[in-house]
Amino acid sequence: MSGVDRHSGKLIGNFDSALQSIEVVFTTRIGERVMRRHFGAGLAELLGRATTPALFAAWQLLVAIGIDLWEPRFRVRGVYVSATSSALALGTTGIRVEVDWRPRALQGDLTVESVRNFTIRLGPTVTIS
C-alpha cells in the first residue's frame, strides 16, 4: 500500500495514489494554495470558455505539463482528446493519457516499469480512472 484515499480513508496502492495526486493537481487553481502559489495545472482557469480546437490543444498541453511538473511517478507519452459533438453539447468528454509508469520515482529511481493509460472524464466533476 502506498497511501490513503482522500475520499474514503481506505488504503490504496501506489498507482491509485499517483492518480489521486494528479486529481489534486488538476482541481487546484493556480494561486489557491497559500504556501505553494505556483501549484496546480491551470485547467480550472479554462472552464466556461467556448469549445474550440485551440481550447482542446490548451487542455492537452496543460494536462501534460501538470503531470510532468507535479507527479514524478508518471512521464507523459501522449494526451488524446476523445470528444463527440453530443458529449461536448452535454459538457462532458474524456481525455486519455498515456504515461510511463515509474513506481519508485519518489525514492529517486526513475526506472520505467510499464506504459499505462488512464482517462480523465470532464463534466460536472473531474474523475480519473
C-alpha positions as CSV (number, residue, x, y, z in Angstrom):
1,M,0.0,0.0,0.0
2,S,1.1,3.5,-0.7
3,G,-1.4,6.0,0.6
4,V,-4.8,6.8,1.9
5,D,-7.8,7.5,-0.3
6,R,-8.8,11.2,0.3
7,H,-12.5,10.4,-0.1
8,S,-13.0,7.1,1.7
9,G,-10.0,6.9,4.1
10,K,-9.1,3.4,2.8
11,L,-5.6,2.3,2.0
12,I,-4.7,2.5,-1.7
13,G,-1.9,1.2,-3.9
14,N,0.9,3.2,-5.4
15,F,-0.8,3.6,-8.9
16,D,-4.0,4.8,-7.3
17,S,-2.1,7.2,-5.1
18,A,-0.5,8.7,-8.2
19,L,-3.9,9.1,-9.9
20,Q,-5.2,10.7,-6.7
21,S,-2.2,13.1,-6.8
22,I,-2.9,14.3,-10.3
23,E,-6.6,14.7,-9.4
24,V,-5.5,17.2,-6.8
25,V,-3.2,18.9,-9.3
26,F,-6.0,19.2,-11.9
27,T,-8.6,20.5,-9.5
28,T,-6.4,23.1,-7.7
29,R,-6.4,26.6,-9.2
30,I,-3.0,28.3,-9.5
31,G,-2.6,30.7,-6.6
32,E,-5.1,28.8,-4.4
33,R,-2.6,27.3,-2.0
34,V,-1.1,29.8,0.3
35,M,2.3,28.3,0.8
36,R,2.7,27.0,-2.7
37,R,1.1,29.6,-5.0
38,H,2.5,28.0,-8.2
39,F,0.9,24.6,-7.5
40,G,-1.8,23.4,-10.0
41,A,-2.2,22.8,-13.7
42,G,-4.2,25.8,-14.8
43,L,-7.1,23.6,-16.1
44,A,-9.8,25.3,-13.9
45,E,-8.9,28.6,-15.5
46,L,-10.1,27.3,-18.9
47,L,-13.6,26.3,-17.7
48,G,-16.5,28.2,-19.2
49,R,-14.7,29.1,-22.4
50,A,-16.1,28.4,-25.9
51,T,-15.2,24.9,-27.1
52,T,-12.7,25.2,-29.9
53,P,-9.8,23.1,-31.2
54,A,-7.5,25.7,-29.7
55,L,-9.1,25.1,-26.3
56,F,-8.6,21.3,-26.6
57,A,-5.0,21.9,-27.6
58,A,-4.5,24.1,-24.5
59,W,-6.1,21.3,-22.3
60,Q,-3.8,18.7,-23.8
61,L,-0.8,20.9,-23.1
62,L,-1.8,21.8,-19.5
63,V,-2.6,18.1,-18.7
64,A,0.9,17.1,-19.9
65,I,2.7,19.9,-18.1
66,G,0.7,19.5,-14.9
67,I,1.6,15.8,-14.7
68,D,5.2,16.3,-15.6
69,L,5.6,19.1,-13.0
70,W,3.8,17.6,-10.0
71,E,3.8,13.8,-10.3
72,P,7.2,12.2,-10.8
73,R,5.8,8.6,-10.9
74,F,4.4,9.4,-14.4
75,R,6.1,10.7,-17.5
76,V,3.6,11.7,-20.2
77,R,3.9,10.0,-23.6
78,G,0.7,11.4,-25.1
79,V,-2.6,13.2,-24.3
80,Y,-5.6,12.3,-26.5
81,V,-9.0,14.0,-26.5
82,S,-11.9,11.8,-27.4
83,A,-15.0,14.0,-27.8
84,T,-18.1,13.6,-29.8
85,S,-20.4,16.5,-30.7
86,S,-23.1,15.2,-28.4
87,A,-20.7,14.8,-25.5
88,L,-19.5,18.4,-26.0
89,A,-23.1,19.6,-26.1
90,L,-23.6,17.9,-22.7
91,G,-20.4,19.4,-21.3
92,T,-18.7,16.0,-20.9
93,T,-15.8,14.5,-22.6
94,G,-12.8,12.3,-21.9
95,I,-9.1,12.7,-22.2
96,R,-6.9,9.6,-22.4
97,V,-3.4,10.0,-21.1
98,E,-0.6,7.5,-21.9
99,V,2.3,7.6,-19.4
100,D,5.5,5.8,-18.5
101,W,4.8,4.3,-15.0
102,R,7.8,4.8,-12.7
103,P,6.6,3.4,-9.3
104,R,9.8,4.2,-7.4
105,A,10.3,7.8,-8.7
106,L,9.6,9.3,-5.2
107,Q,12.7,7.4,-4.0
108,G,14.8,8.7,-6.9
109,D,14.6,5.6,-9.1
110,L,13.3,6.8,-12.5
111,T,13.2,3.3,-14.0
112,V,10.1,2.8,-16.2
113,E,8.2,-0.3,-15.2
114,S,5.5,-0.2,-17.8
115,V,3.4,2.0,-20.1
116,R,-0.1,2.7,-18.7
117,N,-3.2,4.6,-19.8
118,F,-5.9,6.3,-17.8
119,T,-8.9,8.5,-18.6
120,I,-9.8,11.9,-17.3
121,R,-13.5,12.4,-17.5
122,L,-14.6,16.0,-17.6
123,G,-18.1,17.1,-16.7
124,P,-19.7,18.4,-13.6
125,T,-16.8,16.8,-11.7
126,V,-13.4,15.7,-12.8
127,T,-12.8,11.9,-12.4
128,I,-9.7,9.9,-13.2
129,S,-9.7,6.2,-13.8
